[in-house]
Amino acid sequence: MFAYYSKWIPKFSEKIRRLVNCKVFPMAPELIQDFNNLRNCVVKSFVVDVEEDIPFCVETDASDVAIAATLTQNKRPVAFFSRTLTKSEQHHSAVEKEAYAIIEALRKWRHYLIGRKFQLITDQKSISYMFNIRHPGKIKNEKFTRWRLELAPYNYDIIYRPGKENVAADALSRTCGSLHTFDRLVHYHKALCHPGITRMAHWVKNQNLPYSIDEIRRVTSSCRTCSEIKPRFHNKRSTLIKATAPFERLSVDFKGPLPSNTPRKYLLTVVDEYSRFPFAIPCNDLSSTTVIQALNQIFTLFGYPSYIHTDRGTSFISRELQSFLHSNGVATSRTTPYNPCGNGQVECYNGIIWRTVSLALKTKGLVITQWEKVLPEALHSIRTLLCTATNATPHERMFYHKRRASSGVTLPSWLTTPGKILMKNHVRQSKYDPLVQEVTLLEANPDYALVQLPDGKETTVNLRHLAPAGDIVNNEPNLEDVNFPNLADDPNQHTEASEDTQLNLTPEDSPEKNMNDQDLPQVNPIWTPPRSPPRPQPPLRRSSRTTRPSEYLKDYVLK
């Protein structure tokens, strides 16, 4: 392209000599300076005043990803135009792209070209025939027919020129250079703690800023801080969401010890599985008391979750923490041994939070031991920016749930306390073997329970295989041993019955031999309410309608 405009560049051979001899890329700083000087020379060679008596010439070209055109007078540049094609436009045929370059160029320079005759140069021979106003051929493609009608007001001569000779437009369509500066975009990228391409693009779109996805990708990919803290290794991650509502299931884990100037060397991370809303609380130690205090801070603000999932850390499986959660109606679950992937979401967020903190520290020039100063800012950025797994920000998905109190019922009462329960006997030698066996419940959550078998082995089973034991208190009376008197319907019959019979006394033990009638205990007869007379039944209502033969059968009645 420089060679194409070489006659308008003073001392062109001397200025381009080092660029021509360069065989190494990227170029040295002095060669980049030579390139910028030549570009400025092309800019200065522009026609300052458009002359009315000199005709215009429009040269167009298209590549796979861009279209470009130049407007010249007497081969001196007047204006340049180039644009990147959209994703759908890139799938069009080469002929459509070349034609679209012409249409876009004439739309842009309409105020120069309307009412004046000019030359239109293209390197697509079929386009030179279809857009030739002297060849009124029939075009079956509706798109080209509309474009041909759009070109009707212009007075032009279309000329075919091979691609090798169409230098200026060809160069612009392949470079599609953008002279925008990205200083402000880099500032936004650093202020938001270096988000990735997707989250940065989502933020730019919400703020209605004039940056394309290519510019965001260029700034993010060229960020040295992102390359150091977030190296782009090949990693396949799962995006499965188990929870169905906000604050239904929380994942909890510790990170540390961390370098710190304060006694707080551990970070308790809590993540809501549905919204991916993170909490990070600095802690002094890993004790269960510390975990209870930290969780209590979250519960007083957001309410109680349905259940909490942790790994098998000592503080998480302690009886103190389990008692605190179960007393507030929160069920618990834990990972299997030596399987950190079972608590993968909070493990992933441990890395996300720490990388965001590291990016903020490096941007502000702070040392790693001052991570507590930038922790609120890092959490704010994570909660505000887009989560690519849910296609929404954690803040948006979090704050529309109902607050759950500690009295919420998650499990039946027989599953909330350890004890004897019945488990389905899956292996039976015959159909007459018992259906269930007695096991000891250790703990349970809304889906699974940890039980101890009679041989002492612990296992996890589904709740649908468990049933309450239904133990009977030993001191409860047996109803079969109680004798009830057979009372007649007549209330007087009970009165006439002997008092010895009512008191279940034998004649030998009768107190009549030893005491008078006045000394006998007075037994009140069982009173039964008098029967009310039967209510008179209302007479049956019968229909007064009489069945009559149909009228149209009269003609067929024999007399």
Residue, then its C-alpha position, 0 to 999 in steps of 0.5 A: m500500500f505504501a508503494y501504491y502511494s509512493k509518488w506522494i511520499p518524499k524520499f520514499s525509498e530511503k524511508i522504506r529501506r529498513l522495513v524492506n530488509c527486515k526479516v524478523f517479527p516482531m519488529a524492533p522499535e526503530l522499525i516500528q517508528d519507520f512504519n508510523n512515519l510512512r503512515n503519517c506520510v500517507v495521511k499528509s498526502f490526502v487531498v485537502d480541497v476536493e476539486e470539482d473538475i477532477p472525477f472521483c474513483v472508488e476502488t473496493d475489495a473484500s476478504d473473508v473477514a472484512i470489506a474496504a474501499t478507497l476514494t481518490q482523485n487523480k490517484r491521490p487519496v481522499a478517504f479510506f473506508s474499512r469494516t469487519l464483517t459480522k459473524s453472519e456476513q462472513h458466511h456469505s459467498a465471495v461475490e456477495k462480499e464484493a458487492y456489499a463492499i461497493i454498496e457500503a462504500l457508496r452509502k458512506w460517500r454518497h455526498y461526494l458521488i451523487g450527481r457526479k460521474f465517477q469510476l467504480i473499480t472492483d476485482q470481481k468480474s461477475i460484479s462488474y457485469m451485474f452492476n453495469i448499467r449498460h447491461p440490463g440483464k435479468i438477475k434472479n437473485e433478489k438481493f442483487t436486484r435490490w442493490r442494483l436498484e439502490l445504485a440506479p441514482y448514481n452515474y458511474d462506469i464500473i471497471y474490472r481490475p485484477g486483484k494484483e493491481n487493486v493494491a490499496a483496497d486489497a491492503l485495507s480489507r486484509t489489515c482492517g486497521s483500527l486506530h482506536t486507543f485502548d487506554r481507557l479499556v485497559h483502565y476498566h480492565k484493571a479497575l474490575c480486577h482483570p475479568g475474562i473476555t466474557r465477563m468483561a464484554h458483559w460489563v461493557k455491554n451493560q455500560n453501553l461503551p463503544y468497544s467490540i469483542d475483538e478489542i476486549r479479547r485483545v486487551t485481555s489476551s495481552c494483559r501481562t498480569c492476567s497471563e501470570i496469575k491466570p495462565r491459560f492451561h487446558n482444563k475441562r470444567s463441569t458446569l452442573i448446578k445441583a441446587t434449584a433455588p438460592f440459598e438452598r445448598l451451601s458449599v463450605d471449605f477452608k483455604g490456608p494458611l495464607p501469608s498475613n501480617t495479622p492473626r487471621k491466616y485462614l479464609l473460610t469460603v462459602v458459596d451458594e451453589y445456585s447463584r454462585f454468590p461467594f462469601a469469604i471470611p478471614c479466620n484465626d484458626l480451623s476450629s468448629t467454634t470459628v466455623i459456627q461464628a462465621l456461619n452465624q454471621i451469614f445466617t443472620l443476614f440471609g437466613y438459614p439454608s436447607y443444607i450445607h455440603t463440606d469435605r471431611g475436615t475435622s471442624f466440619i464433621s465435629r459434633e459441635l457443628q453438627s448439633f448447631l446446624h441440626s438444631n436450626g433445621v439445616a441438614t449436612s452432607r460431606t464428601t467421600p474420603y480422598n475425593p476433593c472433587g465432591n466439593g468441587q464448586v467451593e474448591c474452584y471458588n477458592g482459586i477464583i477468589w485468590r486469583t482476583v485478590s492477587l490481581a488486585l494486589k498487583t494492580k495496586g502495588l501491594v505485597i501478598t501479606q496485605w490481602e485482607k485490604v483488597l478482599p472486599e473489592a475482589l468479592h464485589s467484582i466477583r458478585t457483580l460480573l457475569c458468571t459464565a456457568t449461569n449466564a447471569t451475575p451472582h447478585e442477580r440470581m441471589f437476591y430474589h429468594k424467600r428468607r428461611a427461618s430455623s424452624g423450617v422442616t427439612l427432614p422428618s423427626w426420626l432422621t434428625t437425631p441419631g438412633k436405631i432405624l430400619m434399612k431395606n434388606h436388599v440381599r435376601q436368600s428367600k422371600y420369607d427373609p425379613l424385609v428390613q434390618e436394624v441399623t444405627l443412624l449417624e447423620a442424614n441430609p435431605d437425600y442421603a444418610l450415613v448409617q452404621l451396620p450391625d457389623g460396625k461398618e459405616t455406609t451411605v444409603n438413600l433415604r428411600h431405603l430407610a424407615p422409622a423403627g417404631d419402638i414401643v415404650n416398655n412401661e406402656p400397658n398391654l390393652e389385651d390384659v385389661n378386662f372391660p365390663n360388658l354393659a347392656d344398652d339399658p342404663n339401668q342394667h348397670t345400676e342393678a349389677s352387683e357392686d362386687t362385680q363392678l369392683n371385680l371382687t370375689p364373695e370371700d373378699s367382699p367387704e360386707k362381712n367387715m363393714n356396714d353399707q355406709d362404709l362401702p365405697q360409692v361407685n358411680p354408674i356409667w352414664t349414657p345420654p338418653r336416646s333422642p326420638p327419631r326424626p320424621q323422614p320427609p315424604l318422598r318427592r315423585s315427579s308429576r310428569t306422565t309419559r305420553p307417546s310421541e306425537y309423530l307416532k299417531d299416524y301409525v296407531l291402528k284403530 
